[in-house]
């Protein structure tokens, strides 16, 4: 899978019409999205409708937050200790310093710091950064608008009778007071590494993993460094395309769609060459992780009329999931593994 084989899907023709299931533009784009996500689990979106300034404001707030003194950032730290109430989802949102997360057993130290925001339990550093909250909430609203369209294109691409099949599991999109959803915005900073800087054994920037939700919208800066594992087990670069969004599917999607949309492993390593610009520059990204409502029961839906016995084979399931499972239970299992609880 070379870079050009990560598909680029143009949403410019995706207009609001009365019967989207019969609209030729919606059907064409839905087919392109299904083909892209179905082949590699990743695709780039262009002309997606999220204003460039909305994205830029979030990146500026991210840079300002991570530039704050450690003592200030610690005010907004996650409560992920083994003594905490590990099954409360809100414990896992807030600031996490470098080394606080392990996405793969071989990644002994992840050289990144993160800030996670969940609707209803988000921690805003408003005292230090008064523009942080409005920037995040504007970005949140724009991502939801895009996701409503994407969820419908997935249903159309899978030839489901109900184009709102997936959207109906995201009731929190329509109700601002509904805290039943599982989605969050993650701000990420990967620090620059000086030539002479010693690194912990087994250090990476982001360990190999698949996302465990439904759809991820990833906004990258121009530094790059993300690698995706192709079907041959080879790691290839997913270079940033200016103005695009990199979309990928997660474990829930793979399971839900009987493996039609795979959860593809990806990572960010530290280049061995000390002169590599990806090593010597700090890197920022922003991710919107979307999942269904907490009480949604996830079980394979026979999209392709496959024999039922085939739907339980490893080809269509991810070892991170059990069948059936609620979206909330799945999330908490993965989080517990991620933080060693």
C-alpha positions in Angstrom: 0.0 0.0 0.0 1.8 3.1 -1.2 0.6 6.6 -0.2 -1.4 7.1 -3.4 -3.3 3.9 -2.6 -4.8 5.5 0.6 -7.8 6.8 -1.3 -8.7 10.5 -1.5 -12.5 11.1 -1.4 -13.8 14.5 -2.4 -17.0 15.5 -0.6 -17.6 18.7 -2.7 -20.7 17.1 -4.4 -22.3 16.0 -1.1 -25.3 18.3 -1.0 -28.4 18.3 1.3 -31.1 16.7 -0.7 -34.5 15.1 0.2 -33.8 11.5 -0.7 -30.0 10.9 -0.2 -30.3 7.2 -0.8 -31.3 7.8 -4.4 -29.2 10.8 -5.1 -26.4 9.9 -7.6 -23.8 12.1 -5.9 -24.4 10.6 -2.5 -24.4 7.1 -3.9 -21.2 7.7 -5.8 -19.4 9.2 -2.8 -20.7 6.4 -0.5 -19.3 3.8 -2.9 -15.9 5.6 -2.9 -15.9 5.7 0.9 -16.8 2.0 1.2 -14.1 1.1 -1.3 -11.5 3.1 0.5 -12.3 2.1 4.1 -12.9 -1.4 3.0 -9.5 -1.8 1.4 -7.1 -0.2 3.9 -9.3 1.1 6.7 -8.0 4.7 6.0 -8.9 7.4 3.6 -8.3 11.2 3.1 -11.3 13.5 2.9 -11.0 16.8 1.0 -13.6 19.6 0.6 -15.1 18.2 3.8 -16.7 21.4 4.9 -14.9 22.1 8.2 -13.5 25.6 8.0 -9.7 25.9 7.9 -9.8 28.6 10.6 -11.8 26.3 12.9 -9.0 23.7 12.7 -6.3 26.3 13.0 -7.8 27.7 16.2 -7.8 24.3 17.9 -4.1 23.7 16.9 -3.2 27.1 18.3 -4.9 26.3 21.6 -3.2 22.9 21.7 0.2 24.5 21.2 -0.5 27.1 24.0 -1.8 24.5 26.4 1.2 22.1 26.0 3.5 25.1 26.4 2.2 25.8 29.9 4.4 24.8 32.9 4.0 21.2 34.0 2.6 22.3 37.3 -0.3 24.0 35.5 -1.0 21.1 33.2 -1.0 18.8 36.2 -4.2 20.7 37.4 -6.0 19.0 34.5 -4.5 15.5 34.8 -6.4 12.3 34.3 -7.2 10.2 37.3 -6.0 6.8 36.0 -4.3 5.3 39.1 -5.2 1.7 40.0 -6.7 3.1 43.3 -9.2 5.2 41.3 -12.7 4.1 40.2 -11.4 2.6 37.0 -14.8 1.9 35.6 -15.8 5.6 35.6 -15.3 6.8 32.0 -14.7 10.4 33.2 -11.5 9.4 35.0 -9.8 9.0 31.6 -10.2 12.5 30.3 -7.8 15.3 30.9 -4.1 15.8 30.6 -1.6 12.9 30.3 2.2 13.5 30.4 4.8 11.6 28.4 5.0 7.9 29.3 1.5 7.8 30.8 0.0 5.7 28.1 0.9 2.3 26.6 -0.9 1.4 23.4 1.3 -1.7 22.7 3.2 -4.1 25.0 6.5 -3.5 23.1 6.2 0.3 23.5 7.8 0.7 26.9 7.6 4.5 26.8 5.4 6.7 24.6 7.0 10.1 24.0 3.9 12.1 23.7 1.6 14.2 25.9 -2.2 14.4 25.4 -5.3 16.2 26.5 -8.6 14.5 26.1 -12.0 16.2 26.2 -15.3 14.4 26.6 -18.6 16.1 26.2 -20.1 16.7 29.6 -17.0 16.0 31.6 -14.4 18.1 29.8 -11.8 20.0 31.7 -11.3 23.5 30.3 -8.1 25.4 31.2 -10.2 28.6 31.0 -8.2 30.5 33.6 -5.0 30.2 31.6 -6.5 30.0 28.1 -9.8 31.8 27.9 -10.2 31.0 24.2 -9.7 27.2 24.7 -13.4 26.4 25.5 -15.0 28.2 22.6 -12.4 26.9 20.1 -13.0 23.3 21.2 -16.7 23.6 21.2 -16.7 25.2 17.7 -14.5 22.3 16.5 -16.7 19.8 18.2 -19.8 21.1 16.4 -18.2 21.1 13.0 -16.9 17.5 13.4 -20.4 16.3 14.4 -21.9 17.9 11.3 -19.4 16.1 9.1 -19.9 12.8 11.0 -23.6 12.9 10.4 -22.9 12.9 6.7 -20.3 10.2 6.9 -22.5 7.8 9.0 -25.2 8.1 6.3 -22.7 7.4 3.5 -21.6 4.3 5.3 -25.1 3.0 5.5 -25.7 3.8 1.8 -22.4 2.2 0.9 -23.4 -1.0 2.8 -26.9 -1.0 1.1 -28.7 -0.8 4.4 -32.5 -0.2 4.2 -32.2 2.6 6.8 -29.7 5.3 5.8 -29.8 6.5 9.5 -28.9 3.0 10.8 -25.6 4.2 12.4 -26.8 7.8 13.0 -29.6 6.5 15.3 -26.9 5.0 17.6 -25.5 8.5 18.1 -28.4 10.3 19.9 -25.9 12.6 21.6 -25.3 14.3 18.3 -28.8 15.8 18.4 -29.1 16.4 22.1 -26.4 18.7 23.6 -27.5 17.7 27.2 -27.2 14.0 26.3 -24.0 12.5 27.9 -24.7 9.0 26.7 -22.3 9.1 23.8 -18.7 7.8 23.6 -16.6 10.3 21.7 -13.8 12.6 22.6 -11.4 15.2 21.2 -7.7 14.4 21.8 -5.0 17.1 21.5 -1.6 15.5 21.0 2.0 16.9 21.1 5.0 14.8 20.2 8.1 16.7 21.6 11.1 17.4 19.4 14.1 15.2 20.2 17.5 16.8 20.4 20.4 15.1 18.7 22.2 14.3 22.0 19.0 13.5 24.0 19.0 10.1 25.6 15.8 8.1 25.1 14.2 5.5 27.4 14.6 1.9 26.3 11.8 0.9 23.9 10.7 4.5 23.4 8.3 5.4 20.5 6.0 8.3 19.9 2.9 6.3 19.6 2.8 2.5 19.9 1.2 0.2 17.3 -2.5 0.0 17.9 -5.9 0.1 16.2 -8.5 2.6 17.3 -11.2 1.0 19.4 -14.2 3.1 18.5 -16.2 3.6 15.3 -14.7 6.4 13.2 -11.7 8.6 13.8 -11.1 12.0 12.2 -7.4 12.9 12.3 -6.1 16.4 11.7 -2.3 16.5 11.2 0.3 19.2 11.0 2.8 19.2 8.2 5.5 17.2 10.1 4.2 13.8 9.4 5.4 10.5 10.9 2.2 8.4 11.0 2.7 4.9 9.6 0.0 2.4 8.6 0.5 -1.4 8.3 -0.5 -2.7 5.0 -1.9 -6.2 4.2 1.6 -7.5 3.7 2.6 -6.4 7.2 4.7 -3.6 5.9 4.8 -0.1 7.5 4.2 2.7 5.0 3.9 6.5 5.6 0.6 8.3 5.6 1.9 11.7 4.7 -0.2 14.8 5.6 -2.2 16.3 2.7 -2.9 20.0 3.4 -6.5 20.8 4.2 -7.5 17.1 4.4 -8.8 14.9 7.2 -7.5 11.4 7.6 -10.3 9.0 8.4 -10.0 5.5 9.8 -12.2 2.8 11.2 -11.9 1.2 14.6 -12.5 -2.2 16.3 -16.2 -1.6 16.8 -16.6 -0.9 13.1 -14.7 -4.0 12.1 -16.9 -6.1 14.3 -20.1 -4.3 13.5 -19.7 -4.7 9.8 -18.4 -8.3 9.8 -15.0 -7.2 8.8 -16.0 -5.1 5.7 -14.3 -2.1 7.3 -11.1 -3.2 9.0 -9.4 -1.7 12.1 -5.9 -1.1 10.6 -2.9 -1.0 12.9 -0.9 2.3 12.9 1.9 3.9 14.9 4.4 6.8 15.1 8.0 5.7 15.7 11.0 7.8 16.5 13.3 8.0 13.4 16.8 6.5 14.1 18.5 9.2 12.0 19.2 12.0 14.4 19.0 14.5 11.5 15.6 13.4 10.4 13.2 16.4 10.5 10.4 14.1 11.9 12.7 13.6 14.9 13.9 17.1 15.4 10.6 18.9 15.0 7.7 18.7 17.5 4.6 17.3 16.0 0.9 18.2 16.7 -2.3 16.4 15.8 -5.9 16.6 16.8 -8.2 13.5 16.7 -11.9 13.3 17.0 -12.8 9.8 18.1 -16.5 8.9 17.5 -18.4 6.1 19.0 -22.1 5.2 19.5 -24.2 5.8 22.6 -22.9 3.9 25.6 -25.9 1.5 25.8 -25.6 0.4 22.1 -25.2 -3.3 21.8 -22.7 -4.1 19.2 -23.1 -7.4 17.3 -22.2 -8.4 13.7 -24.8 -7.2 11.2 -25.0 -9.5 8.1 -24.2 -6.8 5.6 -23.3 -9.2 2.8 -25.8 -12.1 3.5 -22.9 -14.3 4.6 -23.7 -17.6 6.3 -24.0 -16.9 10.0 -21.2 -19.4 10.9 -18.8 -17.2 9.0 -19.6 -14.1 11.0 -18.0 -15.5 14.1 -14.7 -16.4 12.6 -11.5 -14.4 13.2 -11.8 -12.9 9.7 -14.7 -10.8 10.9 -13.9 -10.2 14.5 -11.2 -8.4 16.4 -9.6 -10.1 19.4 -10.2 -6.9 21.4 -13.9 -7.6 21.3 -16.3 -10.1 22.7 -19.7 -10.8 21.1 -22.1 -9.2 22.1 -20.9 -6.2 24.0 -22.2 -2.7 24.7 -20.2 0.2 23.4 -19.5 1.3 26.9 -18.2 -2.1 28.1 -15.9 -2.3 25.1 -14.5 1.2 25.7 -13.7 0.5 29.4 -12.0 -2.8 28.6 -9.7 -1.1 26.1 -9.0 1.8 28.4 -8.1 -0.5 31.3 -5.6 -2.4 29.1 -4.2 0.9 27.8 -3.4 2.3 31.3 -2.4 -1.0 32.9 -5.4 -1.3 35.2 
